[in-house]
Amino acid sequence: MTDISTTSRRSFMKLAATAGGGLMLGFSWTSTLASTAMEVLTDTQLASGNINFNSYLSISPDNIITILSPNPELGQNIKTSFPMIVAEELDADWTKVKVVQAALDTNKFERQVTGGSGAVPHSWERLRKAGATARHMLMEAAAKRWKVSVDTVSTENGMVLHKASNRKLSYGELATEASKVAVPTEVKLKDQKDFKLIGKAIRNVDNYEMITGKPLYGLDVYKEGMLYAVIQRPKAFGMKLKSVDAAAAKAVPGVVDVVTFKNNVAVVGTSTWQVNKARKALKVEYEAEGTLESSADHDRIFKELLAGKEATERRKDGDVDTAFKNAAKVITAEYQCPFLSHSPMEPMNFFADVRPDGVELIGPIQTPERARGDVAKLLNIAPEKITLELTRLGGGFGRRLYGDYVLEAAELSSIIKKPIKLIWTREDDMTGGTYRPAVRYRFEAALDKKGNMIGYKLRGAGINSGNPTREDNFPSGAVENLLIESVEHKSPITTGAWRAPITNFLAFAEQAFLDEVAQAAKKDPIQFRLELLDKAKTAPVGAIKYDLDRMKGVITLAAEKANWGKKKGVSQGFSVYFSHRSYVAQVADVVMKDGKPTIDRIHAAVDCGIVVNLSGAYQQVRGGVIDGLGHAMYSNLTFKAGAAEQSNFNNYRLIRMKEVPEVDVHFINNGIDPTGLGEPALPPTGGAVANALFKATGKRLRNQPFINQPELKNV
């Protein structure tokens, strides 16, 4: 087991790009100035010069390799990592690689989805095979030209070599001949020890364009003749449209139309400024069609759900009642997490042009195939008549899994018979979007006289959360008597996946509670967890669906790197979690400054299998830790009479730059295939921080956000 440090190597590459097949958004990948608008390239323009080897790559005679990245890019670095995997097996010269975002194409690609940290695990082997297949075909072409056995040729940095005769040819010189070689049914993949790109720190291919403001995002999309639209939605969940007076809005210069459809009132015009101004002039009345829930109602509902007799049993091992009846000590605690907004930097937006001959959609969406299918169903047309082009996503965190804004754009375009660009404001999304569900947990643990945990109970109560537990995660399998249940309240407030769904709040609650149990057992928190893992390995109880050795590995590495328990003047808190196939352990260091606890550093040990791009992986972990810290400490979304009380960053608190601690990241290289990284670093953070703050203050933090808890008011 090798620890890979996160020392990054800086390199800069100027990339030029073309695209292959279909309608593609044309981006400038060179350092030259680009036009301010996105232009659509034709099939002829795309096809010129490029020789396609498979769905993922083409090589032009001038030795430029174009690699398509099919999955939506929202900051998880997939647009760099996917091509790296292809280029590794191709033995390509990375400085001659162009990367292009592929459009939705269900014939060429599988799982064009960003979500669940599943892109690389799903595509790892097929991407490698795509590169290896083209490499083999190039070798065959060279061997044929040189009249030698293919076994005597090799590849290196975009060249095919015949070392015995000191001959070499570039991939560009061989591309035309290689494209005529029979595609092999099986290819040999590289040994990991021979990787030259994978595992290195490679700069994000979009860095230059992002820094210089080139058009990459949905908000950058512009089409000649398009109109802009904003929508007035109900101001509270549980309300429906009653009446609309649009006279004043229509009188605003530049407003083309005001359209009422379903529960929405859309204002359409020639600029975002005009339509937003006109929306404020609308006179709209609503009426309640259900219960208008407030946060006070949710507090009451949680109490009733946790105390009620009805619950769904998720897992039961042993005789729980007897274990608690005979326990020497019982520890009970409740933890609560609030609703949260996704708050991506780029608000929701999408372009739609619904015409008699077909539909054109362009914009940022994590689930393009599902969005296209939903639009096809809405408009009652065949999905094949819809094209969907992907832009880079300015953040998502799960919000863009849901294509509600795509459907709104398509429906509005179909009504007004013109191309439109629908834009949500920050307030639109924060007050009428999709949220992380609020959840409350009740934990109980039974200890014997020796401090061993002989019983464990968890009931999770969530608002539109489905099952707010992960019944097969640690410590399941390590406790003889265990009961995990869930209850749910159905609410008109819309909720959905939020970065590391369920585990983003469950991990905090579980890991903070395990520290409470360790304290009651008079055991070191890390040693307490290791004993449970050893017990699960020697005497497992029921099914164990997490890897005991991988979890133990990150625990050991985190403790080592953090110098656990050996730092003077530092209060440390520990947490470890398994989610999305990967394992992350964290230690938070808290120091007292001016009599107040300050989070000084967070150490993270990560087992995500093979690291593809060390630079991107480091940023994913660091970003996940900061995301987890910020939301645990500061963020809170509350409701009054069905309406969100927070509407923008002036009253919805996010972490600030000065509050970001140092984050040390260490990867375990165990040689297994990649297991996902976009989400697993976030869940453990809240627990590690809560446990460290307890060490520093003696106050248990059981509710998020921590900053609002009375335990921190006087410290």
Buried (B, 14 or more C-beta within 10 A) or exposed (E): EEEBEBEBEEEEBEBEBBBBBBBBBBBBBBEEEBEEEBBEBEEEBBBEBBBBBBBBBBBBBEBBBBBBBBBBBBBBBBBBBBBBBBBBBBBBBBEBBBBBBBBBBBEBBEBBBBBBBBBBBBBBEBBBBBBBBBBBBBBBBBBBBBEBEBEBBBBEBBBBBBEEEEBBBBBBBBBEBBBEBEEEEEBEEBEEEEBBBBBBBBBBBBEBBEEEEBBBBBBBBBBEEBBBBBBBBBBBBBBEBEEBEBEEBBEBEBBBBBBBBEBBBBBBBBEBEBBBBBBEBBEBEBEBBEEBBBBEBBEEBBEEBBEEEEBEEBBBBBEBEEBBEEBEEBBEBBBBBBBBBBBBEBBBBBBBBBEEEEBBBBBBBBBBBBBBBBBBEBBEBEBEBBBBBBBBBBBBBBBBBBBBBBBBBBBBBBBBEBBBBBBBBBEBBBBBBBBBBBBBBBBBBBBBEEBBBBBBBBBBBBBBBEBBBBBBBBBBBBBBBBBBBBBBBEBBBBBBBBBBBBBBBBBBBBBBBBBBBBBBBEBBBBBBBBBBBEBBBEEEBBEBEBBBEBBBBBBBBBBBBBEBBEBEEBBBBBBBBBBBBBBBBBBBBBBBEEEEBEBBBBBBBBBBBBBBBBBBBBBBBBBBBBBBBBBBBBBBBBBBBBBBBBBBEEEBBBBEEEBBBEBBBBBBBBEEEBBBBBBBBBBBBBBBBBBBBBBBBEBBBBBBBBBBBEBBEEE
